[in-house]
Amino acid sequence: MFGVPVRGMIVIGVLGVAGVMYAVNGGKPMGSDTSPGICKITVTADILNVRSGPGDMQPIVSTMPRDAVADAQGRVENGYRMLSDRRWVSQSFTALTSDSTCK
């Protein structure tokens, strides 16, 4: 076709599709984490235990007072939300801040 071998046309097609996908994704490689968003929690209990893992039987590593705000992850297991420093708090005693985009 037009003097270009079939293999060359396939390569051109693949590169063209990849270029379009790159442009549609805002210049970021496909599959890259575009933005985890903001995930922050506010403590609603008088004192909240911070644990080393997602469960009541996990060791308490620290505590947080009422109205404390902490960076968190979107990850929730067994009713516990992971904080940004890989510690865990009971989701029952926290609320997402108004600017949080996680669930």
Chimera marker file (.cmm) of the C-alpha trace (Angstrom):
<marker_set name="trace">
<marker id="1" x="0.000" y="0.000" z="0.000" r="1" g="1" b="0" radius="0.5"/>
<marker id="2" x="1.583" y="3.251" z="-1.188" r="1" g="1" b="0" radius="0.5"/>
<marker id="3" x="5.009" y="1.585" z="-1.154" r="1" g="1" b="0" radius="0.5"/>
<marker id="4" x="4.955" y="0.952" z="2.642" r="1" g="1" b="0" radius="0.5"/>
<marker id="5" x="5.225" y="-2.672" z="3.763" r="1" g="1" b="0" radius="0.5"/>
<marker id="6" x="2.386" y="-4.141" z="5.841" r="1" g="1" b="0" radius="0.5"/>
<marker id="7" x="4.644" y="-4.411" z="8.893" r="1" g="1" b="0" radius="0.5"/>
<marker id="8" x="5.413" y="-0.696" z="8.619" r="1" g="1" b="0" radius="0.5"/>
<marker id="9" x="1.692" y="0.140" z="8.433" r="1" g="1" b="0" radius="0.5"/>
<marker id="10" x="1.066" y="-1.879" z="11.598" r="1" g="1" b="0" radius="0.5"/>
<marker id="11" x="3.839" y="-0.037" z="13.437" r="1" g="1" b="0" radius="0.5"/>
<marker id="12" x="2.499" y="3.328" z="12.265" r="1" g="1" b="0" radius="0.5"/>
<marker id="13" x="-1.019" y="2.347" z="13.363" r="1" g="1" b="0" radius="0.5"/>
<marker id="14" x="0.109" y="1.198" z="16.810" r="1" g="1" b="0" radius="0.5"/>
<marker id="15" x="2.131" y="4.375" z="17.348" r="1" g="1" b="0" radius="0.5"/>
<marker id="16" x="-0.813" y="6.484" z="16.198" r="1" g="1" b="0" radius="0.5"/>
<marker id="17" x="-3.203" y="4.779" z="18.639" r="1" g="1" b="0" radius="0.5"/>
<marker id="18" x="-0.673" y="5.104" z="21.474" r="1" g="1" b="0" radius="0.5"/>
<marker id="19" x="-0.283" y="8.804" z="20.688" r="1" g="1" b="0" radius="0.5"/>
<marker id="20" x="-4.040" y="9.357" z="20.775" r="1" g="1" b="0" radius="0.5"/>
<marker id="21" x="-4.356" y="7.456" z="24.074" r="1" g="1" b="0" radius="0.5"/>
<marker id="22" x="-1.512" y="9.527" z="25.550" r="1" g="1" b="0" radius="0.5"/>
<marker id="23" x="-3.175" y="12.777" z="24.465" r="1" g="1" b="0" radius="0.5"/>
<marker id="24" x="-6.604" y="11.725" z="25.778" r="1" g="1" b="0" radius="0.5"/>
<marker id="25" x="-5.066" y="10.833" z="29.158" r="1" g="1" b="0" radius="0.5"/>
<marker id="26" x="-3.687" y="14.357" z="29.598" r="1" g="1" b="0" radius="0.5"/>
<marker id="27" x="-0.131" y="13.557" z="28.629" r="1" g="1" b="0" radius="0.5"/>
<marker id="28" x="0.285" y="10.793" z="31.186" r="1" g="1" b="0" radius="0.5"/>
<marker id="29" x="1.014" y="7.185" z="30.299" r="1" g="1" b="0" radius="0.5"/>
<marker id="30" x="-2.099" y="5.000" z="30.256" r="1" g="1" b="0" radius="0.5"/>
<marker id="31" x="-2.595" y="3.137" z="33.497" r="1" g="1" b="0" radius="0.5"/>
<marker id="32" x="-0.645" y="5.663" z="35.512" r="1" g="1" b="0" radius="0.5"/>
<marker id="33" x="-2.252" y="6.933" z="38.659" r="1" g="1" b="0" radius="0.5"/>
<marker id="34" x="-3.524" y="10.278" z="37.421" r="1" g="1" b="0" radius="0.5"/>
<marker id="35" x="-4.249" y="11.609" z="40.886" r="1" g="1" b="0" radius="0.5"/>
<marker id="36" x="-5.270" y="9.819" z="44.014" r="1" g="1" b="0" radius="0.5"/>
<marker id="37" x="-7.099" y="12.946" z="45.081" r="1" g="1" b="0" radius="0.5"/>
<marker id="38" x="-7.364" y="14.262" z="48.573" r="1" g="1" b="0" radius="0.5"/>
<marker id="39" x="-8.235" y="11.858" z="51.351" r="1" g="1" b="0" radius="0.5"/>
<marker id="40" x="-8.409" y="13.299" z="54.849" r="1" g="1" b="0" radius="0.5"/>
<marker id="41" x="-10.294" y="12.201" z="57.921" r="1" g="1" b="0" radius="0.5"/>
<marker id="42" x="-11.474" y="14.036" z="61.035" r="1" g="1" b="0" radius="0.5"/>
<marker id="43" x="-11.657" y="12.206" z="64.357" r="1" g="1" b="0" radius="0.5"/>
<marker id="44" x="-15.198" y="12.093" z="65.803" r="1" g="1" b="0" radius="0.5"/>
<marker id="45" x="-14.409" y="10.109" z="69.000" r="1" g="1" b="0" radius="0.5"/>
<marker id="46" x="-13.032" y="11.717" z="72.160" r="1" g="1" b="0" radius="0.5"/>
<marker id="47" x="-9.843" y="9.651" z="71.733" r="1" g="1" b="0" radius="0.5"/>
<marker id="48" x="-9.212" y="7.436" z="68.708" r="1" g="1" b="0" radius="0.5"/>
<marker id="49" x="-6.844" y="4.487" z="68.881" r="1" g="1" b="0" radius="0.5"/>
<marker id="50" x="-4.425" y="4.242" z="65.969" r="1" g="1" b="0" radius="0.5"/>
<marker id="51" x="-3.472" y="0.638" z="65.262" r="1" g="1" b="0" radius="0.5"/>
<marker id="52" x="-0.719" y="-1.156" z="63.384" r="1" g="1" b="0" radius="0.5"/>
<marker id="53" x="-3.243" y="-3.121" z="61.324" r="1" g="1" b="0" radius="0.5"/>
<marker id="54" x="-6.919" y="-3.231" z="60.333" r="1" g="1" b="0" radius="0.5"/>
<marker id="55" x="-8.524" y="-4.911" z="63.340" r="1" g="1" b="0" radius="0.5"/>
<marker id="56" x="-9.458" y="-4.633" z="67.023" r="1" g="1" b="0" radius="0.5"/>
<marker id="57" x="-6.761" y="-7.101" z="68.019" r="1" g="1" b="0" radius="0.5"/>
<marker id="58" x="-3.947" y="-5.168" z="66.330" r="1" g="1" b="0" radius="0.5"/>
<marker id="59" x="-1.588" y="-3.294" z="68.678" r="1" g="1" b="0" radius="0.5"/>
<marker id="60" x="-2.358" y="0.358" z="69.451" r="1" g="1" b="0" radius="0.5"/>
<marker id="61" x="0.581" y="2.468" z="68.272" r="1" g="1" b="0" radius="0.5"/>
<marker id="62" x="-0.780" y="5.922" z="69.136" r="1" g="1" b="0" radius="0.5"/>
<marker id="63" x="-3.966" y="7.893" z="69.751" r="1" g="1" b="0" radius="0.5"/>
<marker id="64" x="-5.619" y="10.929" z="68.171" r="1" g="1" b="0" radius="0.5"/>
<marker id="65" x="-7.838" y="13.502" z="69.923" r="1" g="1" b="0" radius="0.5"/>
<marker id="66" x="-11.324" y="14.607" z="68.795" r="1" g="1" b="0" radius="0.5"/>
<marker id="67" x="-11.317" y="16.931" z="65.748" r="1" g="1" b="0" radius="0.5"/>
<marker id="68" x="-7.777" y="15.917" z="64.736" r="1" g="1" b="0" radius="0.5"/>
<marker id="69" x="-7.340" y="15.814" z="60.956" r="1" g="1" b="0" radius="0.5"/>
<marker id="70" x="-5.096" y="13.260" z="59.271" r="1" g="1" b="0" radius="0.5"/>
<marker id="71" x="-4.132" y="12.327" z="55.733" r="1" g="1" b="0" radius="0.5"/>
<marker id="72" x="-5.588" y="8.951" z="54.815" r="1" g="1" b="0" radius="0.5"/>
<marker id="73" x="-5.794" y="6.434" z="51.995" r="1" g="1" b="0" radius="0.5"/>
<marker id="74" x="-8.896" y="5.319" z="50.159" r="1" g="1" b="0" radius="0.5"/>
<marker id="75" x="-8.183" y="1.775" z="51.392" r="1" g="1" b="0" radius="0.5"/>
<marker id="76" x="-10.641" y="0.348" z="53.952" r="1" g="1" b="0" radius="0.5"/>
<marker id="77" x="-10.433" y="-3.177" z="55.433" r="1" g="1" b="0" radius="0.5"/>
<marker id="78" x="-12.572" y="-4.718" z="58.177" r="1" g="1" b="0" radius="0.5"/>
<marker id="79" x="-14.064" y="-1.307" z="58.955" r="1" g="1" b="0" radius="0.5"/>
<marker id="80" x="-10.627" y="0.310" z="59.346" r="1" g="1" b="0" radius="0.5"/>
<marker id="81" x="-9.223" y="3.059" z="57.135" r="1" g="1" b="0" radius="0.5"/>
<marker id="82" x="-5.525" y="3.184" z="56.332" r="1" g="1" b="0" radius="0.5"/>
<marker id="83" x="-3.812" y="6.461" z="57.164" r="1" g="1" b="0" radius="0.5"/>
<marker id="84" x="-1.110" y="7.853" z="54.895" r="1" g="1" b="0" radius="0.5"/>
<marker id="85" x="1.613" y="6.493" z="57.194" r="1" g="1" b="0" radius="0.5"/>
<marker id="86" x="0.221" y="2.922" z="56.869" r="1" g="1" b="0" radius="0.5"/>
<marker id="87" x="-1.382" y="2.939" z="60.313" r="1" g="1" b="0" radius="0.5"/>
<marker id="88" x="-5.102" y="2.192" z="60.752" r="1" g="1" b="0" radius="0.5"/>
<marker id="89" x="-8.111" y="3.786" z="62.479" r="1" g="1" b="0" radius="0.5"/>
<marker id="90" x="-11.680" y="2.583" z="62.952" r="1" g="1" b="0" radius="0.5"/>
<marker id="91" x="-13.819" y="4.149" z="60.258" r="1" g="1" b="0" radius="0.5"/>
<marker id="92" x="-16.743" y="4.276" z="62.726" r="1" g="1" b="0" radius="0.5"/>
<marker id="93" x="-15.031" y="7.071" z="64.643" r="1" g="1" b="0" radius="0.5"/>
<marker id="94" x="-13.938" y="9.216" z="61.704" r="1" g="1" b="0" radius="0.5"/>
<marker id="95" x="-15.527" y="11.372" z="59.045" r="1" g="1" b="0" radius="0.5"/>
<marker id="96" x="-14.137" y="12.413" z="55.691" r="1" g="1" b="0" radius="0.5"/>
<marker id="97" x="-13.295" y="16.108" z="55.529" r="1" g="1" b="0" radius="0.5"/>
<marker id="98" x="-15.381" y="18.264" z="53.195" r="1" g="1" b="0" radius="0.5"/>
<marker id="99" x="-12.517" y="18.532" z="50.682" r="1" g="1" b="0" radius="0.5"/>
<marker id="100" x="-11.863" y="14.761" z="50.537" r="1" g="1" b="0" radius="0.5"/>
<marker id="101" x="-12.364" y="13.067" z="47.195" r="1" g="1" b="0" radius="0.5"/>
<marker id="102" x="-11.887" y="9.494" z="48.455" r="1" g="1" b="0" radius="0.5"/>
<marker id="103" x="-14.717" y="7.246" z="49.568" r="1" g="1" b="0" radius="0.5"/>
<link id1="1" id2="2" r="1" g="1" b="0" radius="0.2"/>
<link id1="2" id2="3" r="1" g="1" b="0" radius="0.2"/>
<link id1="3" id2="4" r="1" g="1" b="0" radius="0.2"/>
<link id1="4" id2="5" r="1" g="1" b="0" radius="0.2"/>
<link id1="5" id2="6" r="1" g="1" b="0" radius="0.2"/>
<link id1="6" id2="7" r="1" g="1" b="0" radius="0.2"/>
<link id1="7" id2="8" r="1" g="1" b="0" radius="0.2"/>
<link id1="8" id2="9" r="1" g="1" b="0" radius="0.2"/>
<link id1="9" id2="10" r="1" g="1" b="0" radius="0.2"/>
<link id1="10" id2="11" r="1" g="1" b="0" radius="0.2"/>
<link id1="11" id2="12" r="1" g="1" b="0" radius="0.2"/>
<link id1="12" id2="13" r="1" g="1" b="0" radius="0.2"/>
<link id1="13" id2="14" r="1" g="1" b="0" radius="0.2"/>
<link id1="14" id2="15" r="1" g="1" b="0" radius="0.2"/>
<link id1="15" id2="16" r="1" g="1" b="0" radius="0.2"/>
<link id1="16" id2="17" r="1" g="1" b="0" radius="0.2"/>
<link id1="17" id2="18" r="1" g="1" b="0" radius="0.2"/>
<link id1="18" id2="19" r="1" g="1" b="0" radius="0.2"/>
<link id1="19" id2="20" r="1" g="1" b="0" radius="0.2"/>
<link id1="20" id2="21" r="1" g="1" b="0" radius="0.2"/>
<link id1="21" id2="22" r="1" g="1" b="0" radius="0.2"/>
<link id1="22" id2="23" r="1" g="1" b="0" radius="0.2"/>
<link id1="23" id2="24" r="1" g="1" b="0" radius="0.2"/>
<link id1="24" id2="25" r="1" g="1" b="0" radius="0.2"/>
<link id1="25" id2="26" r="1" g="1" b="0" radius="0.2"/>
<link id1="26" id2="27" r="1" g="1" b="0" radius="0.2"/>
<link id1="27" id2="28" r="1" g="1" b="0" radius="0.2"/>
<link id1="28" id2="29" r="1" g="1" b="0" radius="0.2"/>
<link id1="29" id2="30" r="1" g="1" b="0" radius="0.2"/>
<link id1="30" id2="31" r="1" g="1" b="0" radius="0.2"/>
<link id1="31" id2="32" r="1" g="1" b="0" radius="0.2"/>
<link id1="32" id2="33" r="1" g="1" b="0" radius="0.2"/>
<link id1="33" id2="34" r="1" g="1" b="0" radius="0.2"/>
<link id1="34" id2="35" r="1" g="1" b="0" radius="0.2"/>
<link id1="35" id2="36" r="1" g="1" b="0" radius="0.2"/>
<link id1="36" id2="37" r="1" g="1" b="0" radius="0.2"/>
<link id1="37" id2="38" r="1" g="1" b="0" radius="0.2"/>
<link id1="38" id2="39" r="1" g="1" b="0" radius="0.2"/>
<link id1="39" id2="40" r="1" g="1" b="0" radius="0.2"/>
<link id1="40" id2="41" r="1" g="1" b="0" radius="0.2"/>
<link id1="41" id2="42" r="1" g="1" b="0" radius="0.2"/>
<link id1="42" id2="43" r="1" g="1" b="0" radius="0.2"/>
<link id1="43" id2="44" r="1" g="1" b="0" radius="0.2"/>
<link id1="44" id2="45" r="1" g="1" b="0" radius="0.2"/>
<link id1="45" id2="46" r="1" g="1" b="0" radius="0.2"/>
<link id1="46" id2="47" r="1" g="1" b="0" radius="0.2"/>
<link id1="47" id2="48" r="1" g="1" b="0" radius="0.2"/>
<link id1="48" id2="49" r="1" g="1" b="0" radius="0.2"/>
<link id1="49" id2="50" r="1" g="1" b="0" radius="0.2"/>
<link id1="50" id2="51" r="1" g="1" b="0" radius="0.2"/>
<link id1="51" id2="52" r="1" g="1" b="0" radius="0.2"/>
<link id1="52" id2="53" r="1" g="1" b="0" radius="0.2"/>
<link id1="53" id2="54" r="1" g="1" b="0" radius="0.2"/>
<link id1="54" id2="55" r="1" g="1" b="0" radius="0.2"/>
<link id1="55" id2="56" r="1" g="1" b="0" radius="0.2"/>
<link id1="56" id2="57" r="1" g="1" b="0" radius="0.2"/>
<link id1="57" id2="58" r="1" g="1" b="0" radius="0.2"/>
<link id1="58" id2="59" r="1" g="1" b="0" radius="0.2"/>
<link id1="59" id2="60" r="1" g="1" b="0" radius="0.2"/>
<link id1="60" id2="61" r="1" g="1" b="0" radius="0.2"/>
<link id1="61" id2="62" r="1" g="1" b="0" radius="0.2"/>
<link id1="62" id2="63" r="1" g="1" b="0" radius="0.2"/>
<link id1="63" id2="64" r="1" g="1" b="0" radius="0.2"/>
<link id1="64" id2="65" r="1" g="1" b="0" radius="0.2"/>
<link id1="65" id2="66" r="1" g="1" b="0" radius="0.2"/>
<link id1="66" id2="67" r="1" g="1" b="0" radius="0.2"/>
<link id1="67" id2="68" r="1" g="1" b="0" radius="0.2"/>
<link id1="68" id2="69" r="1" g="1" b="0" radius="0.2"/>
<link id1="69" id2="70" r="1" g="1" b="0" radius="0.2"/>
<link id1="70" id2="71" r="1" g="1" b="0" radius="0.2"/>
<link id1="71" id2="72" r="1" g="1" b="0" radius="0.2"/>
<link id1="72" id2="73" r="1" g="1" b="0" radius="0.2"/>
<link id1="73" id2="74" r="1" g="1" b="0" radius="0.2"/>
<link id1="74" id2="75" r="1" g="1" b="0" radius="0.2"/>
<link id1="75" id2="76" r="1" g="1" b="0" radius="0.2"/>
<link id1="76" id2="77" r="1" g="1" b="0" radius="0.2"/>
<link id1="77" id2="78" r="1" g="1" b="0" radius="0.2"/>
<link id1="78" id2="79" r="1" g="1" b="0" radius="0.2"/>
<link id1="79" id2="80" r="1" g="1" b="0" radius="0.2"/>
<link id1="80" id2="81" r="1" g="1" b="0" radius="0.2"/>
<link id1="81" id2="82" r="1" g="1" b="0" radius="0.2"/>
<link id1="82" id2="83" r="1" g="1" b="0" radius="0.2"/>
<link id1="83" id2="84" r="1" g="1" b="0" radius="0.2"/>
<link id1="84" id2="85" r="1" g="1" b="0" radius="0.2"/>
<link id1="85" id2="86" r="1" g="1" b="0" radius="0.2"/>
<link id1="86" id2="87" r="1" g="1" b="0" radius="0.2"/>
<link id1="87" id2="88" r="1" g="1" b="0" radius="0.2"/>
<link id1="88" id2="89" r="1" g="1" b="0" radius="0.2"/>
<link id1="89" id2="90" r="1" g="1" b="0" radius="0.2"/>
<link id1="90" id2="91" r="1" g="1" b="0" radius="0.2"/>
<link id1="91" id2="92" r="1" g="1" b="0" radius="0.2"/>
<link id1="92" id2="93" r="1" g="1" b="0" radius="0.2"/>
<link id1="93" id2="94" r="1" g="1" b="0" radius="0.2"/>
<link id1="94" id2="95" r="1" g="1" b="0" radius="0.2"/>
<link id1="95" id2="96" r="1" g="1" b="0" radius="0.2"/>
<link id1="96" id2="97" r="1" g="1" b="0" radius="0.2"/>
<link id1="97" id2="98" r="1" g="1" b="0" radius="0.2"/>
<link id1="98" id2="99" r="1" g="1" b="0" radius="0.2"/>
<link id1="99" id2="100" r="1" g="1" b="0" radius="0.2"/>
<link id1="100" id2="101" r="1" g="1" b="0" radius="0.2"/>
<link id1="101" id2="102" r="1" g="1" b="0" radius="0.2"/>
<link id1="102" id2="103" r="1" g="1" b="0" radius="0.2"/>
</marker_set>
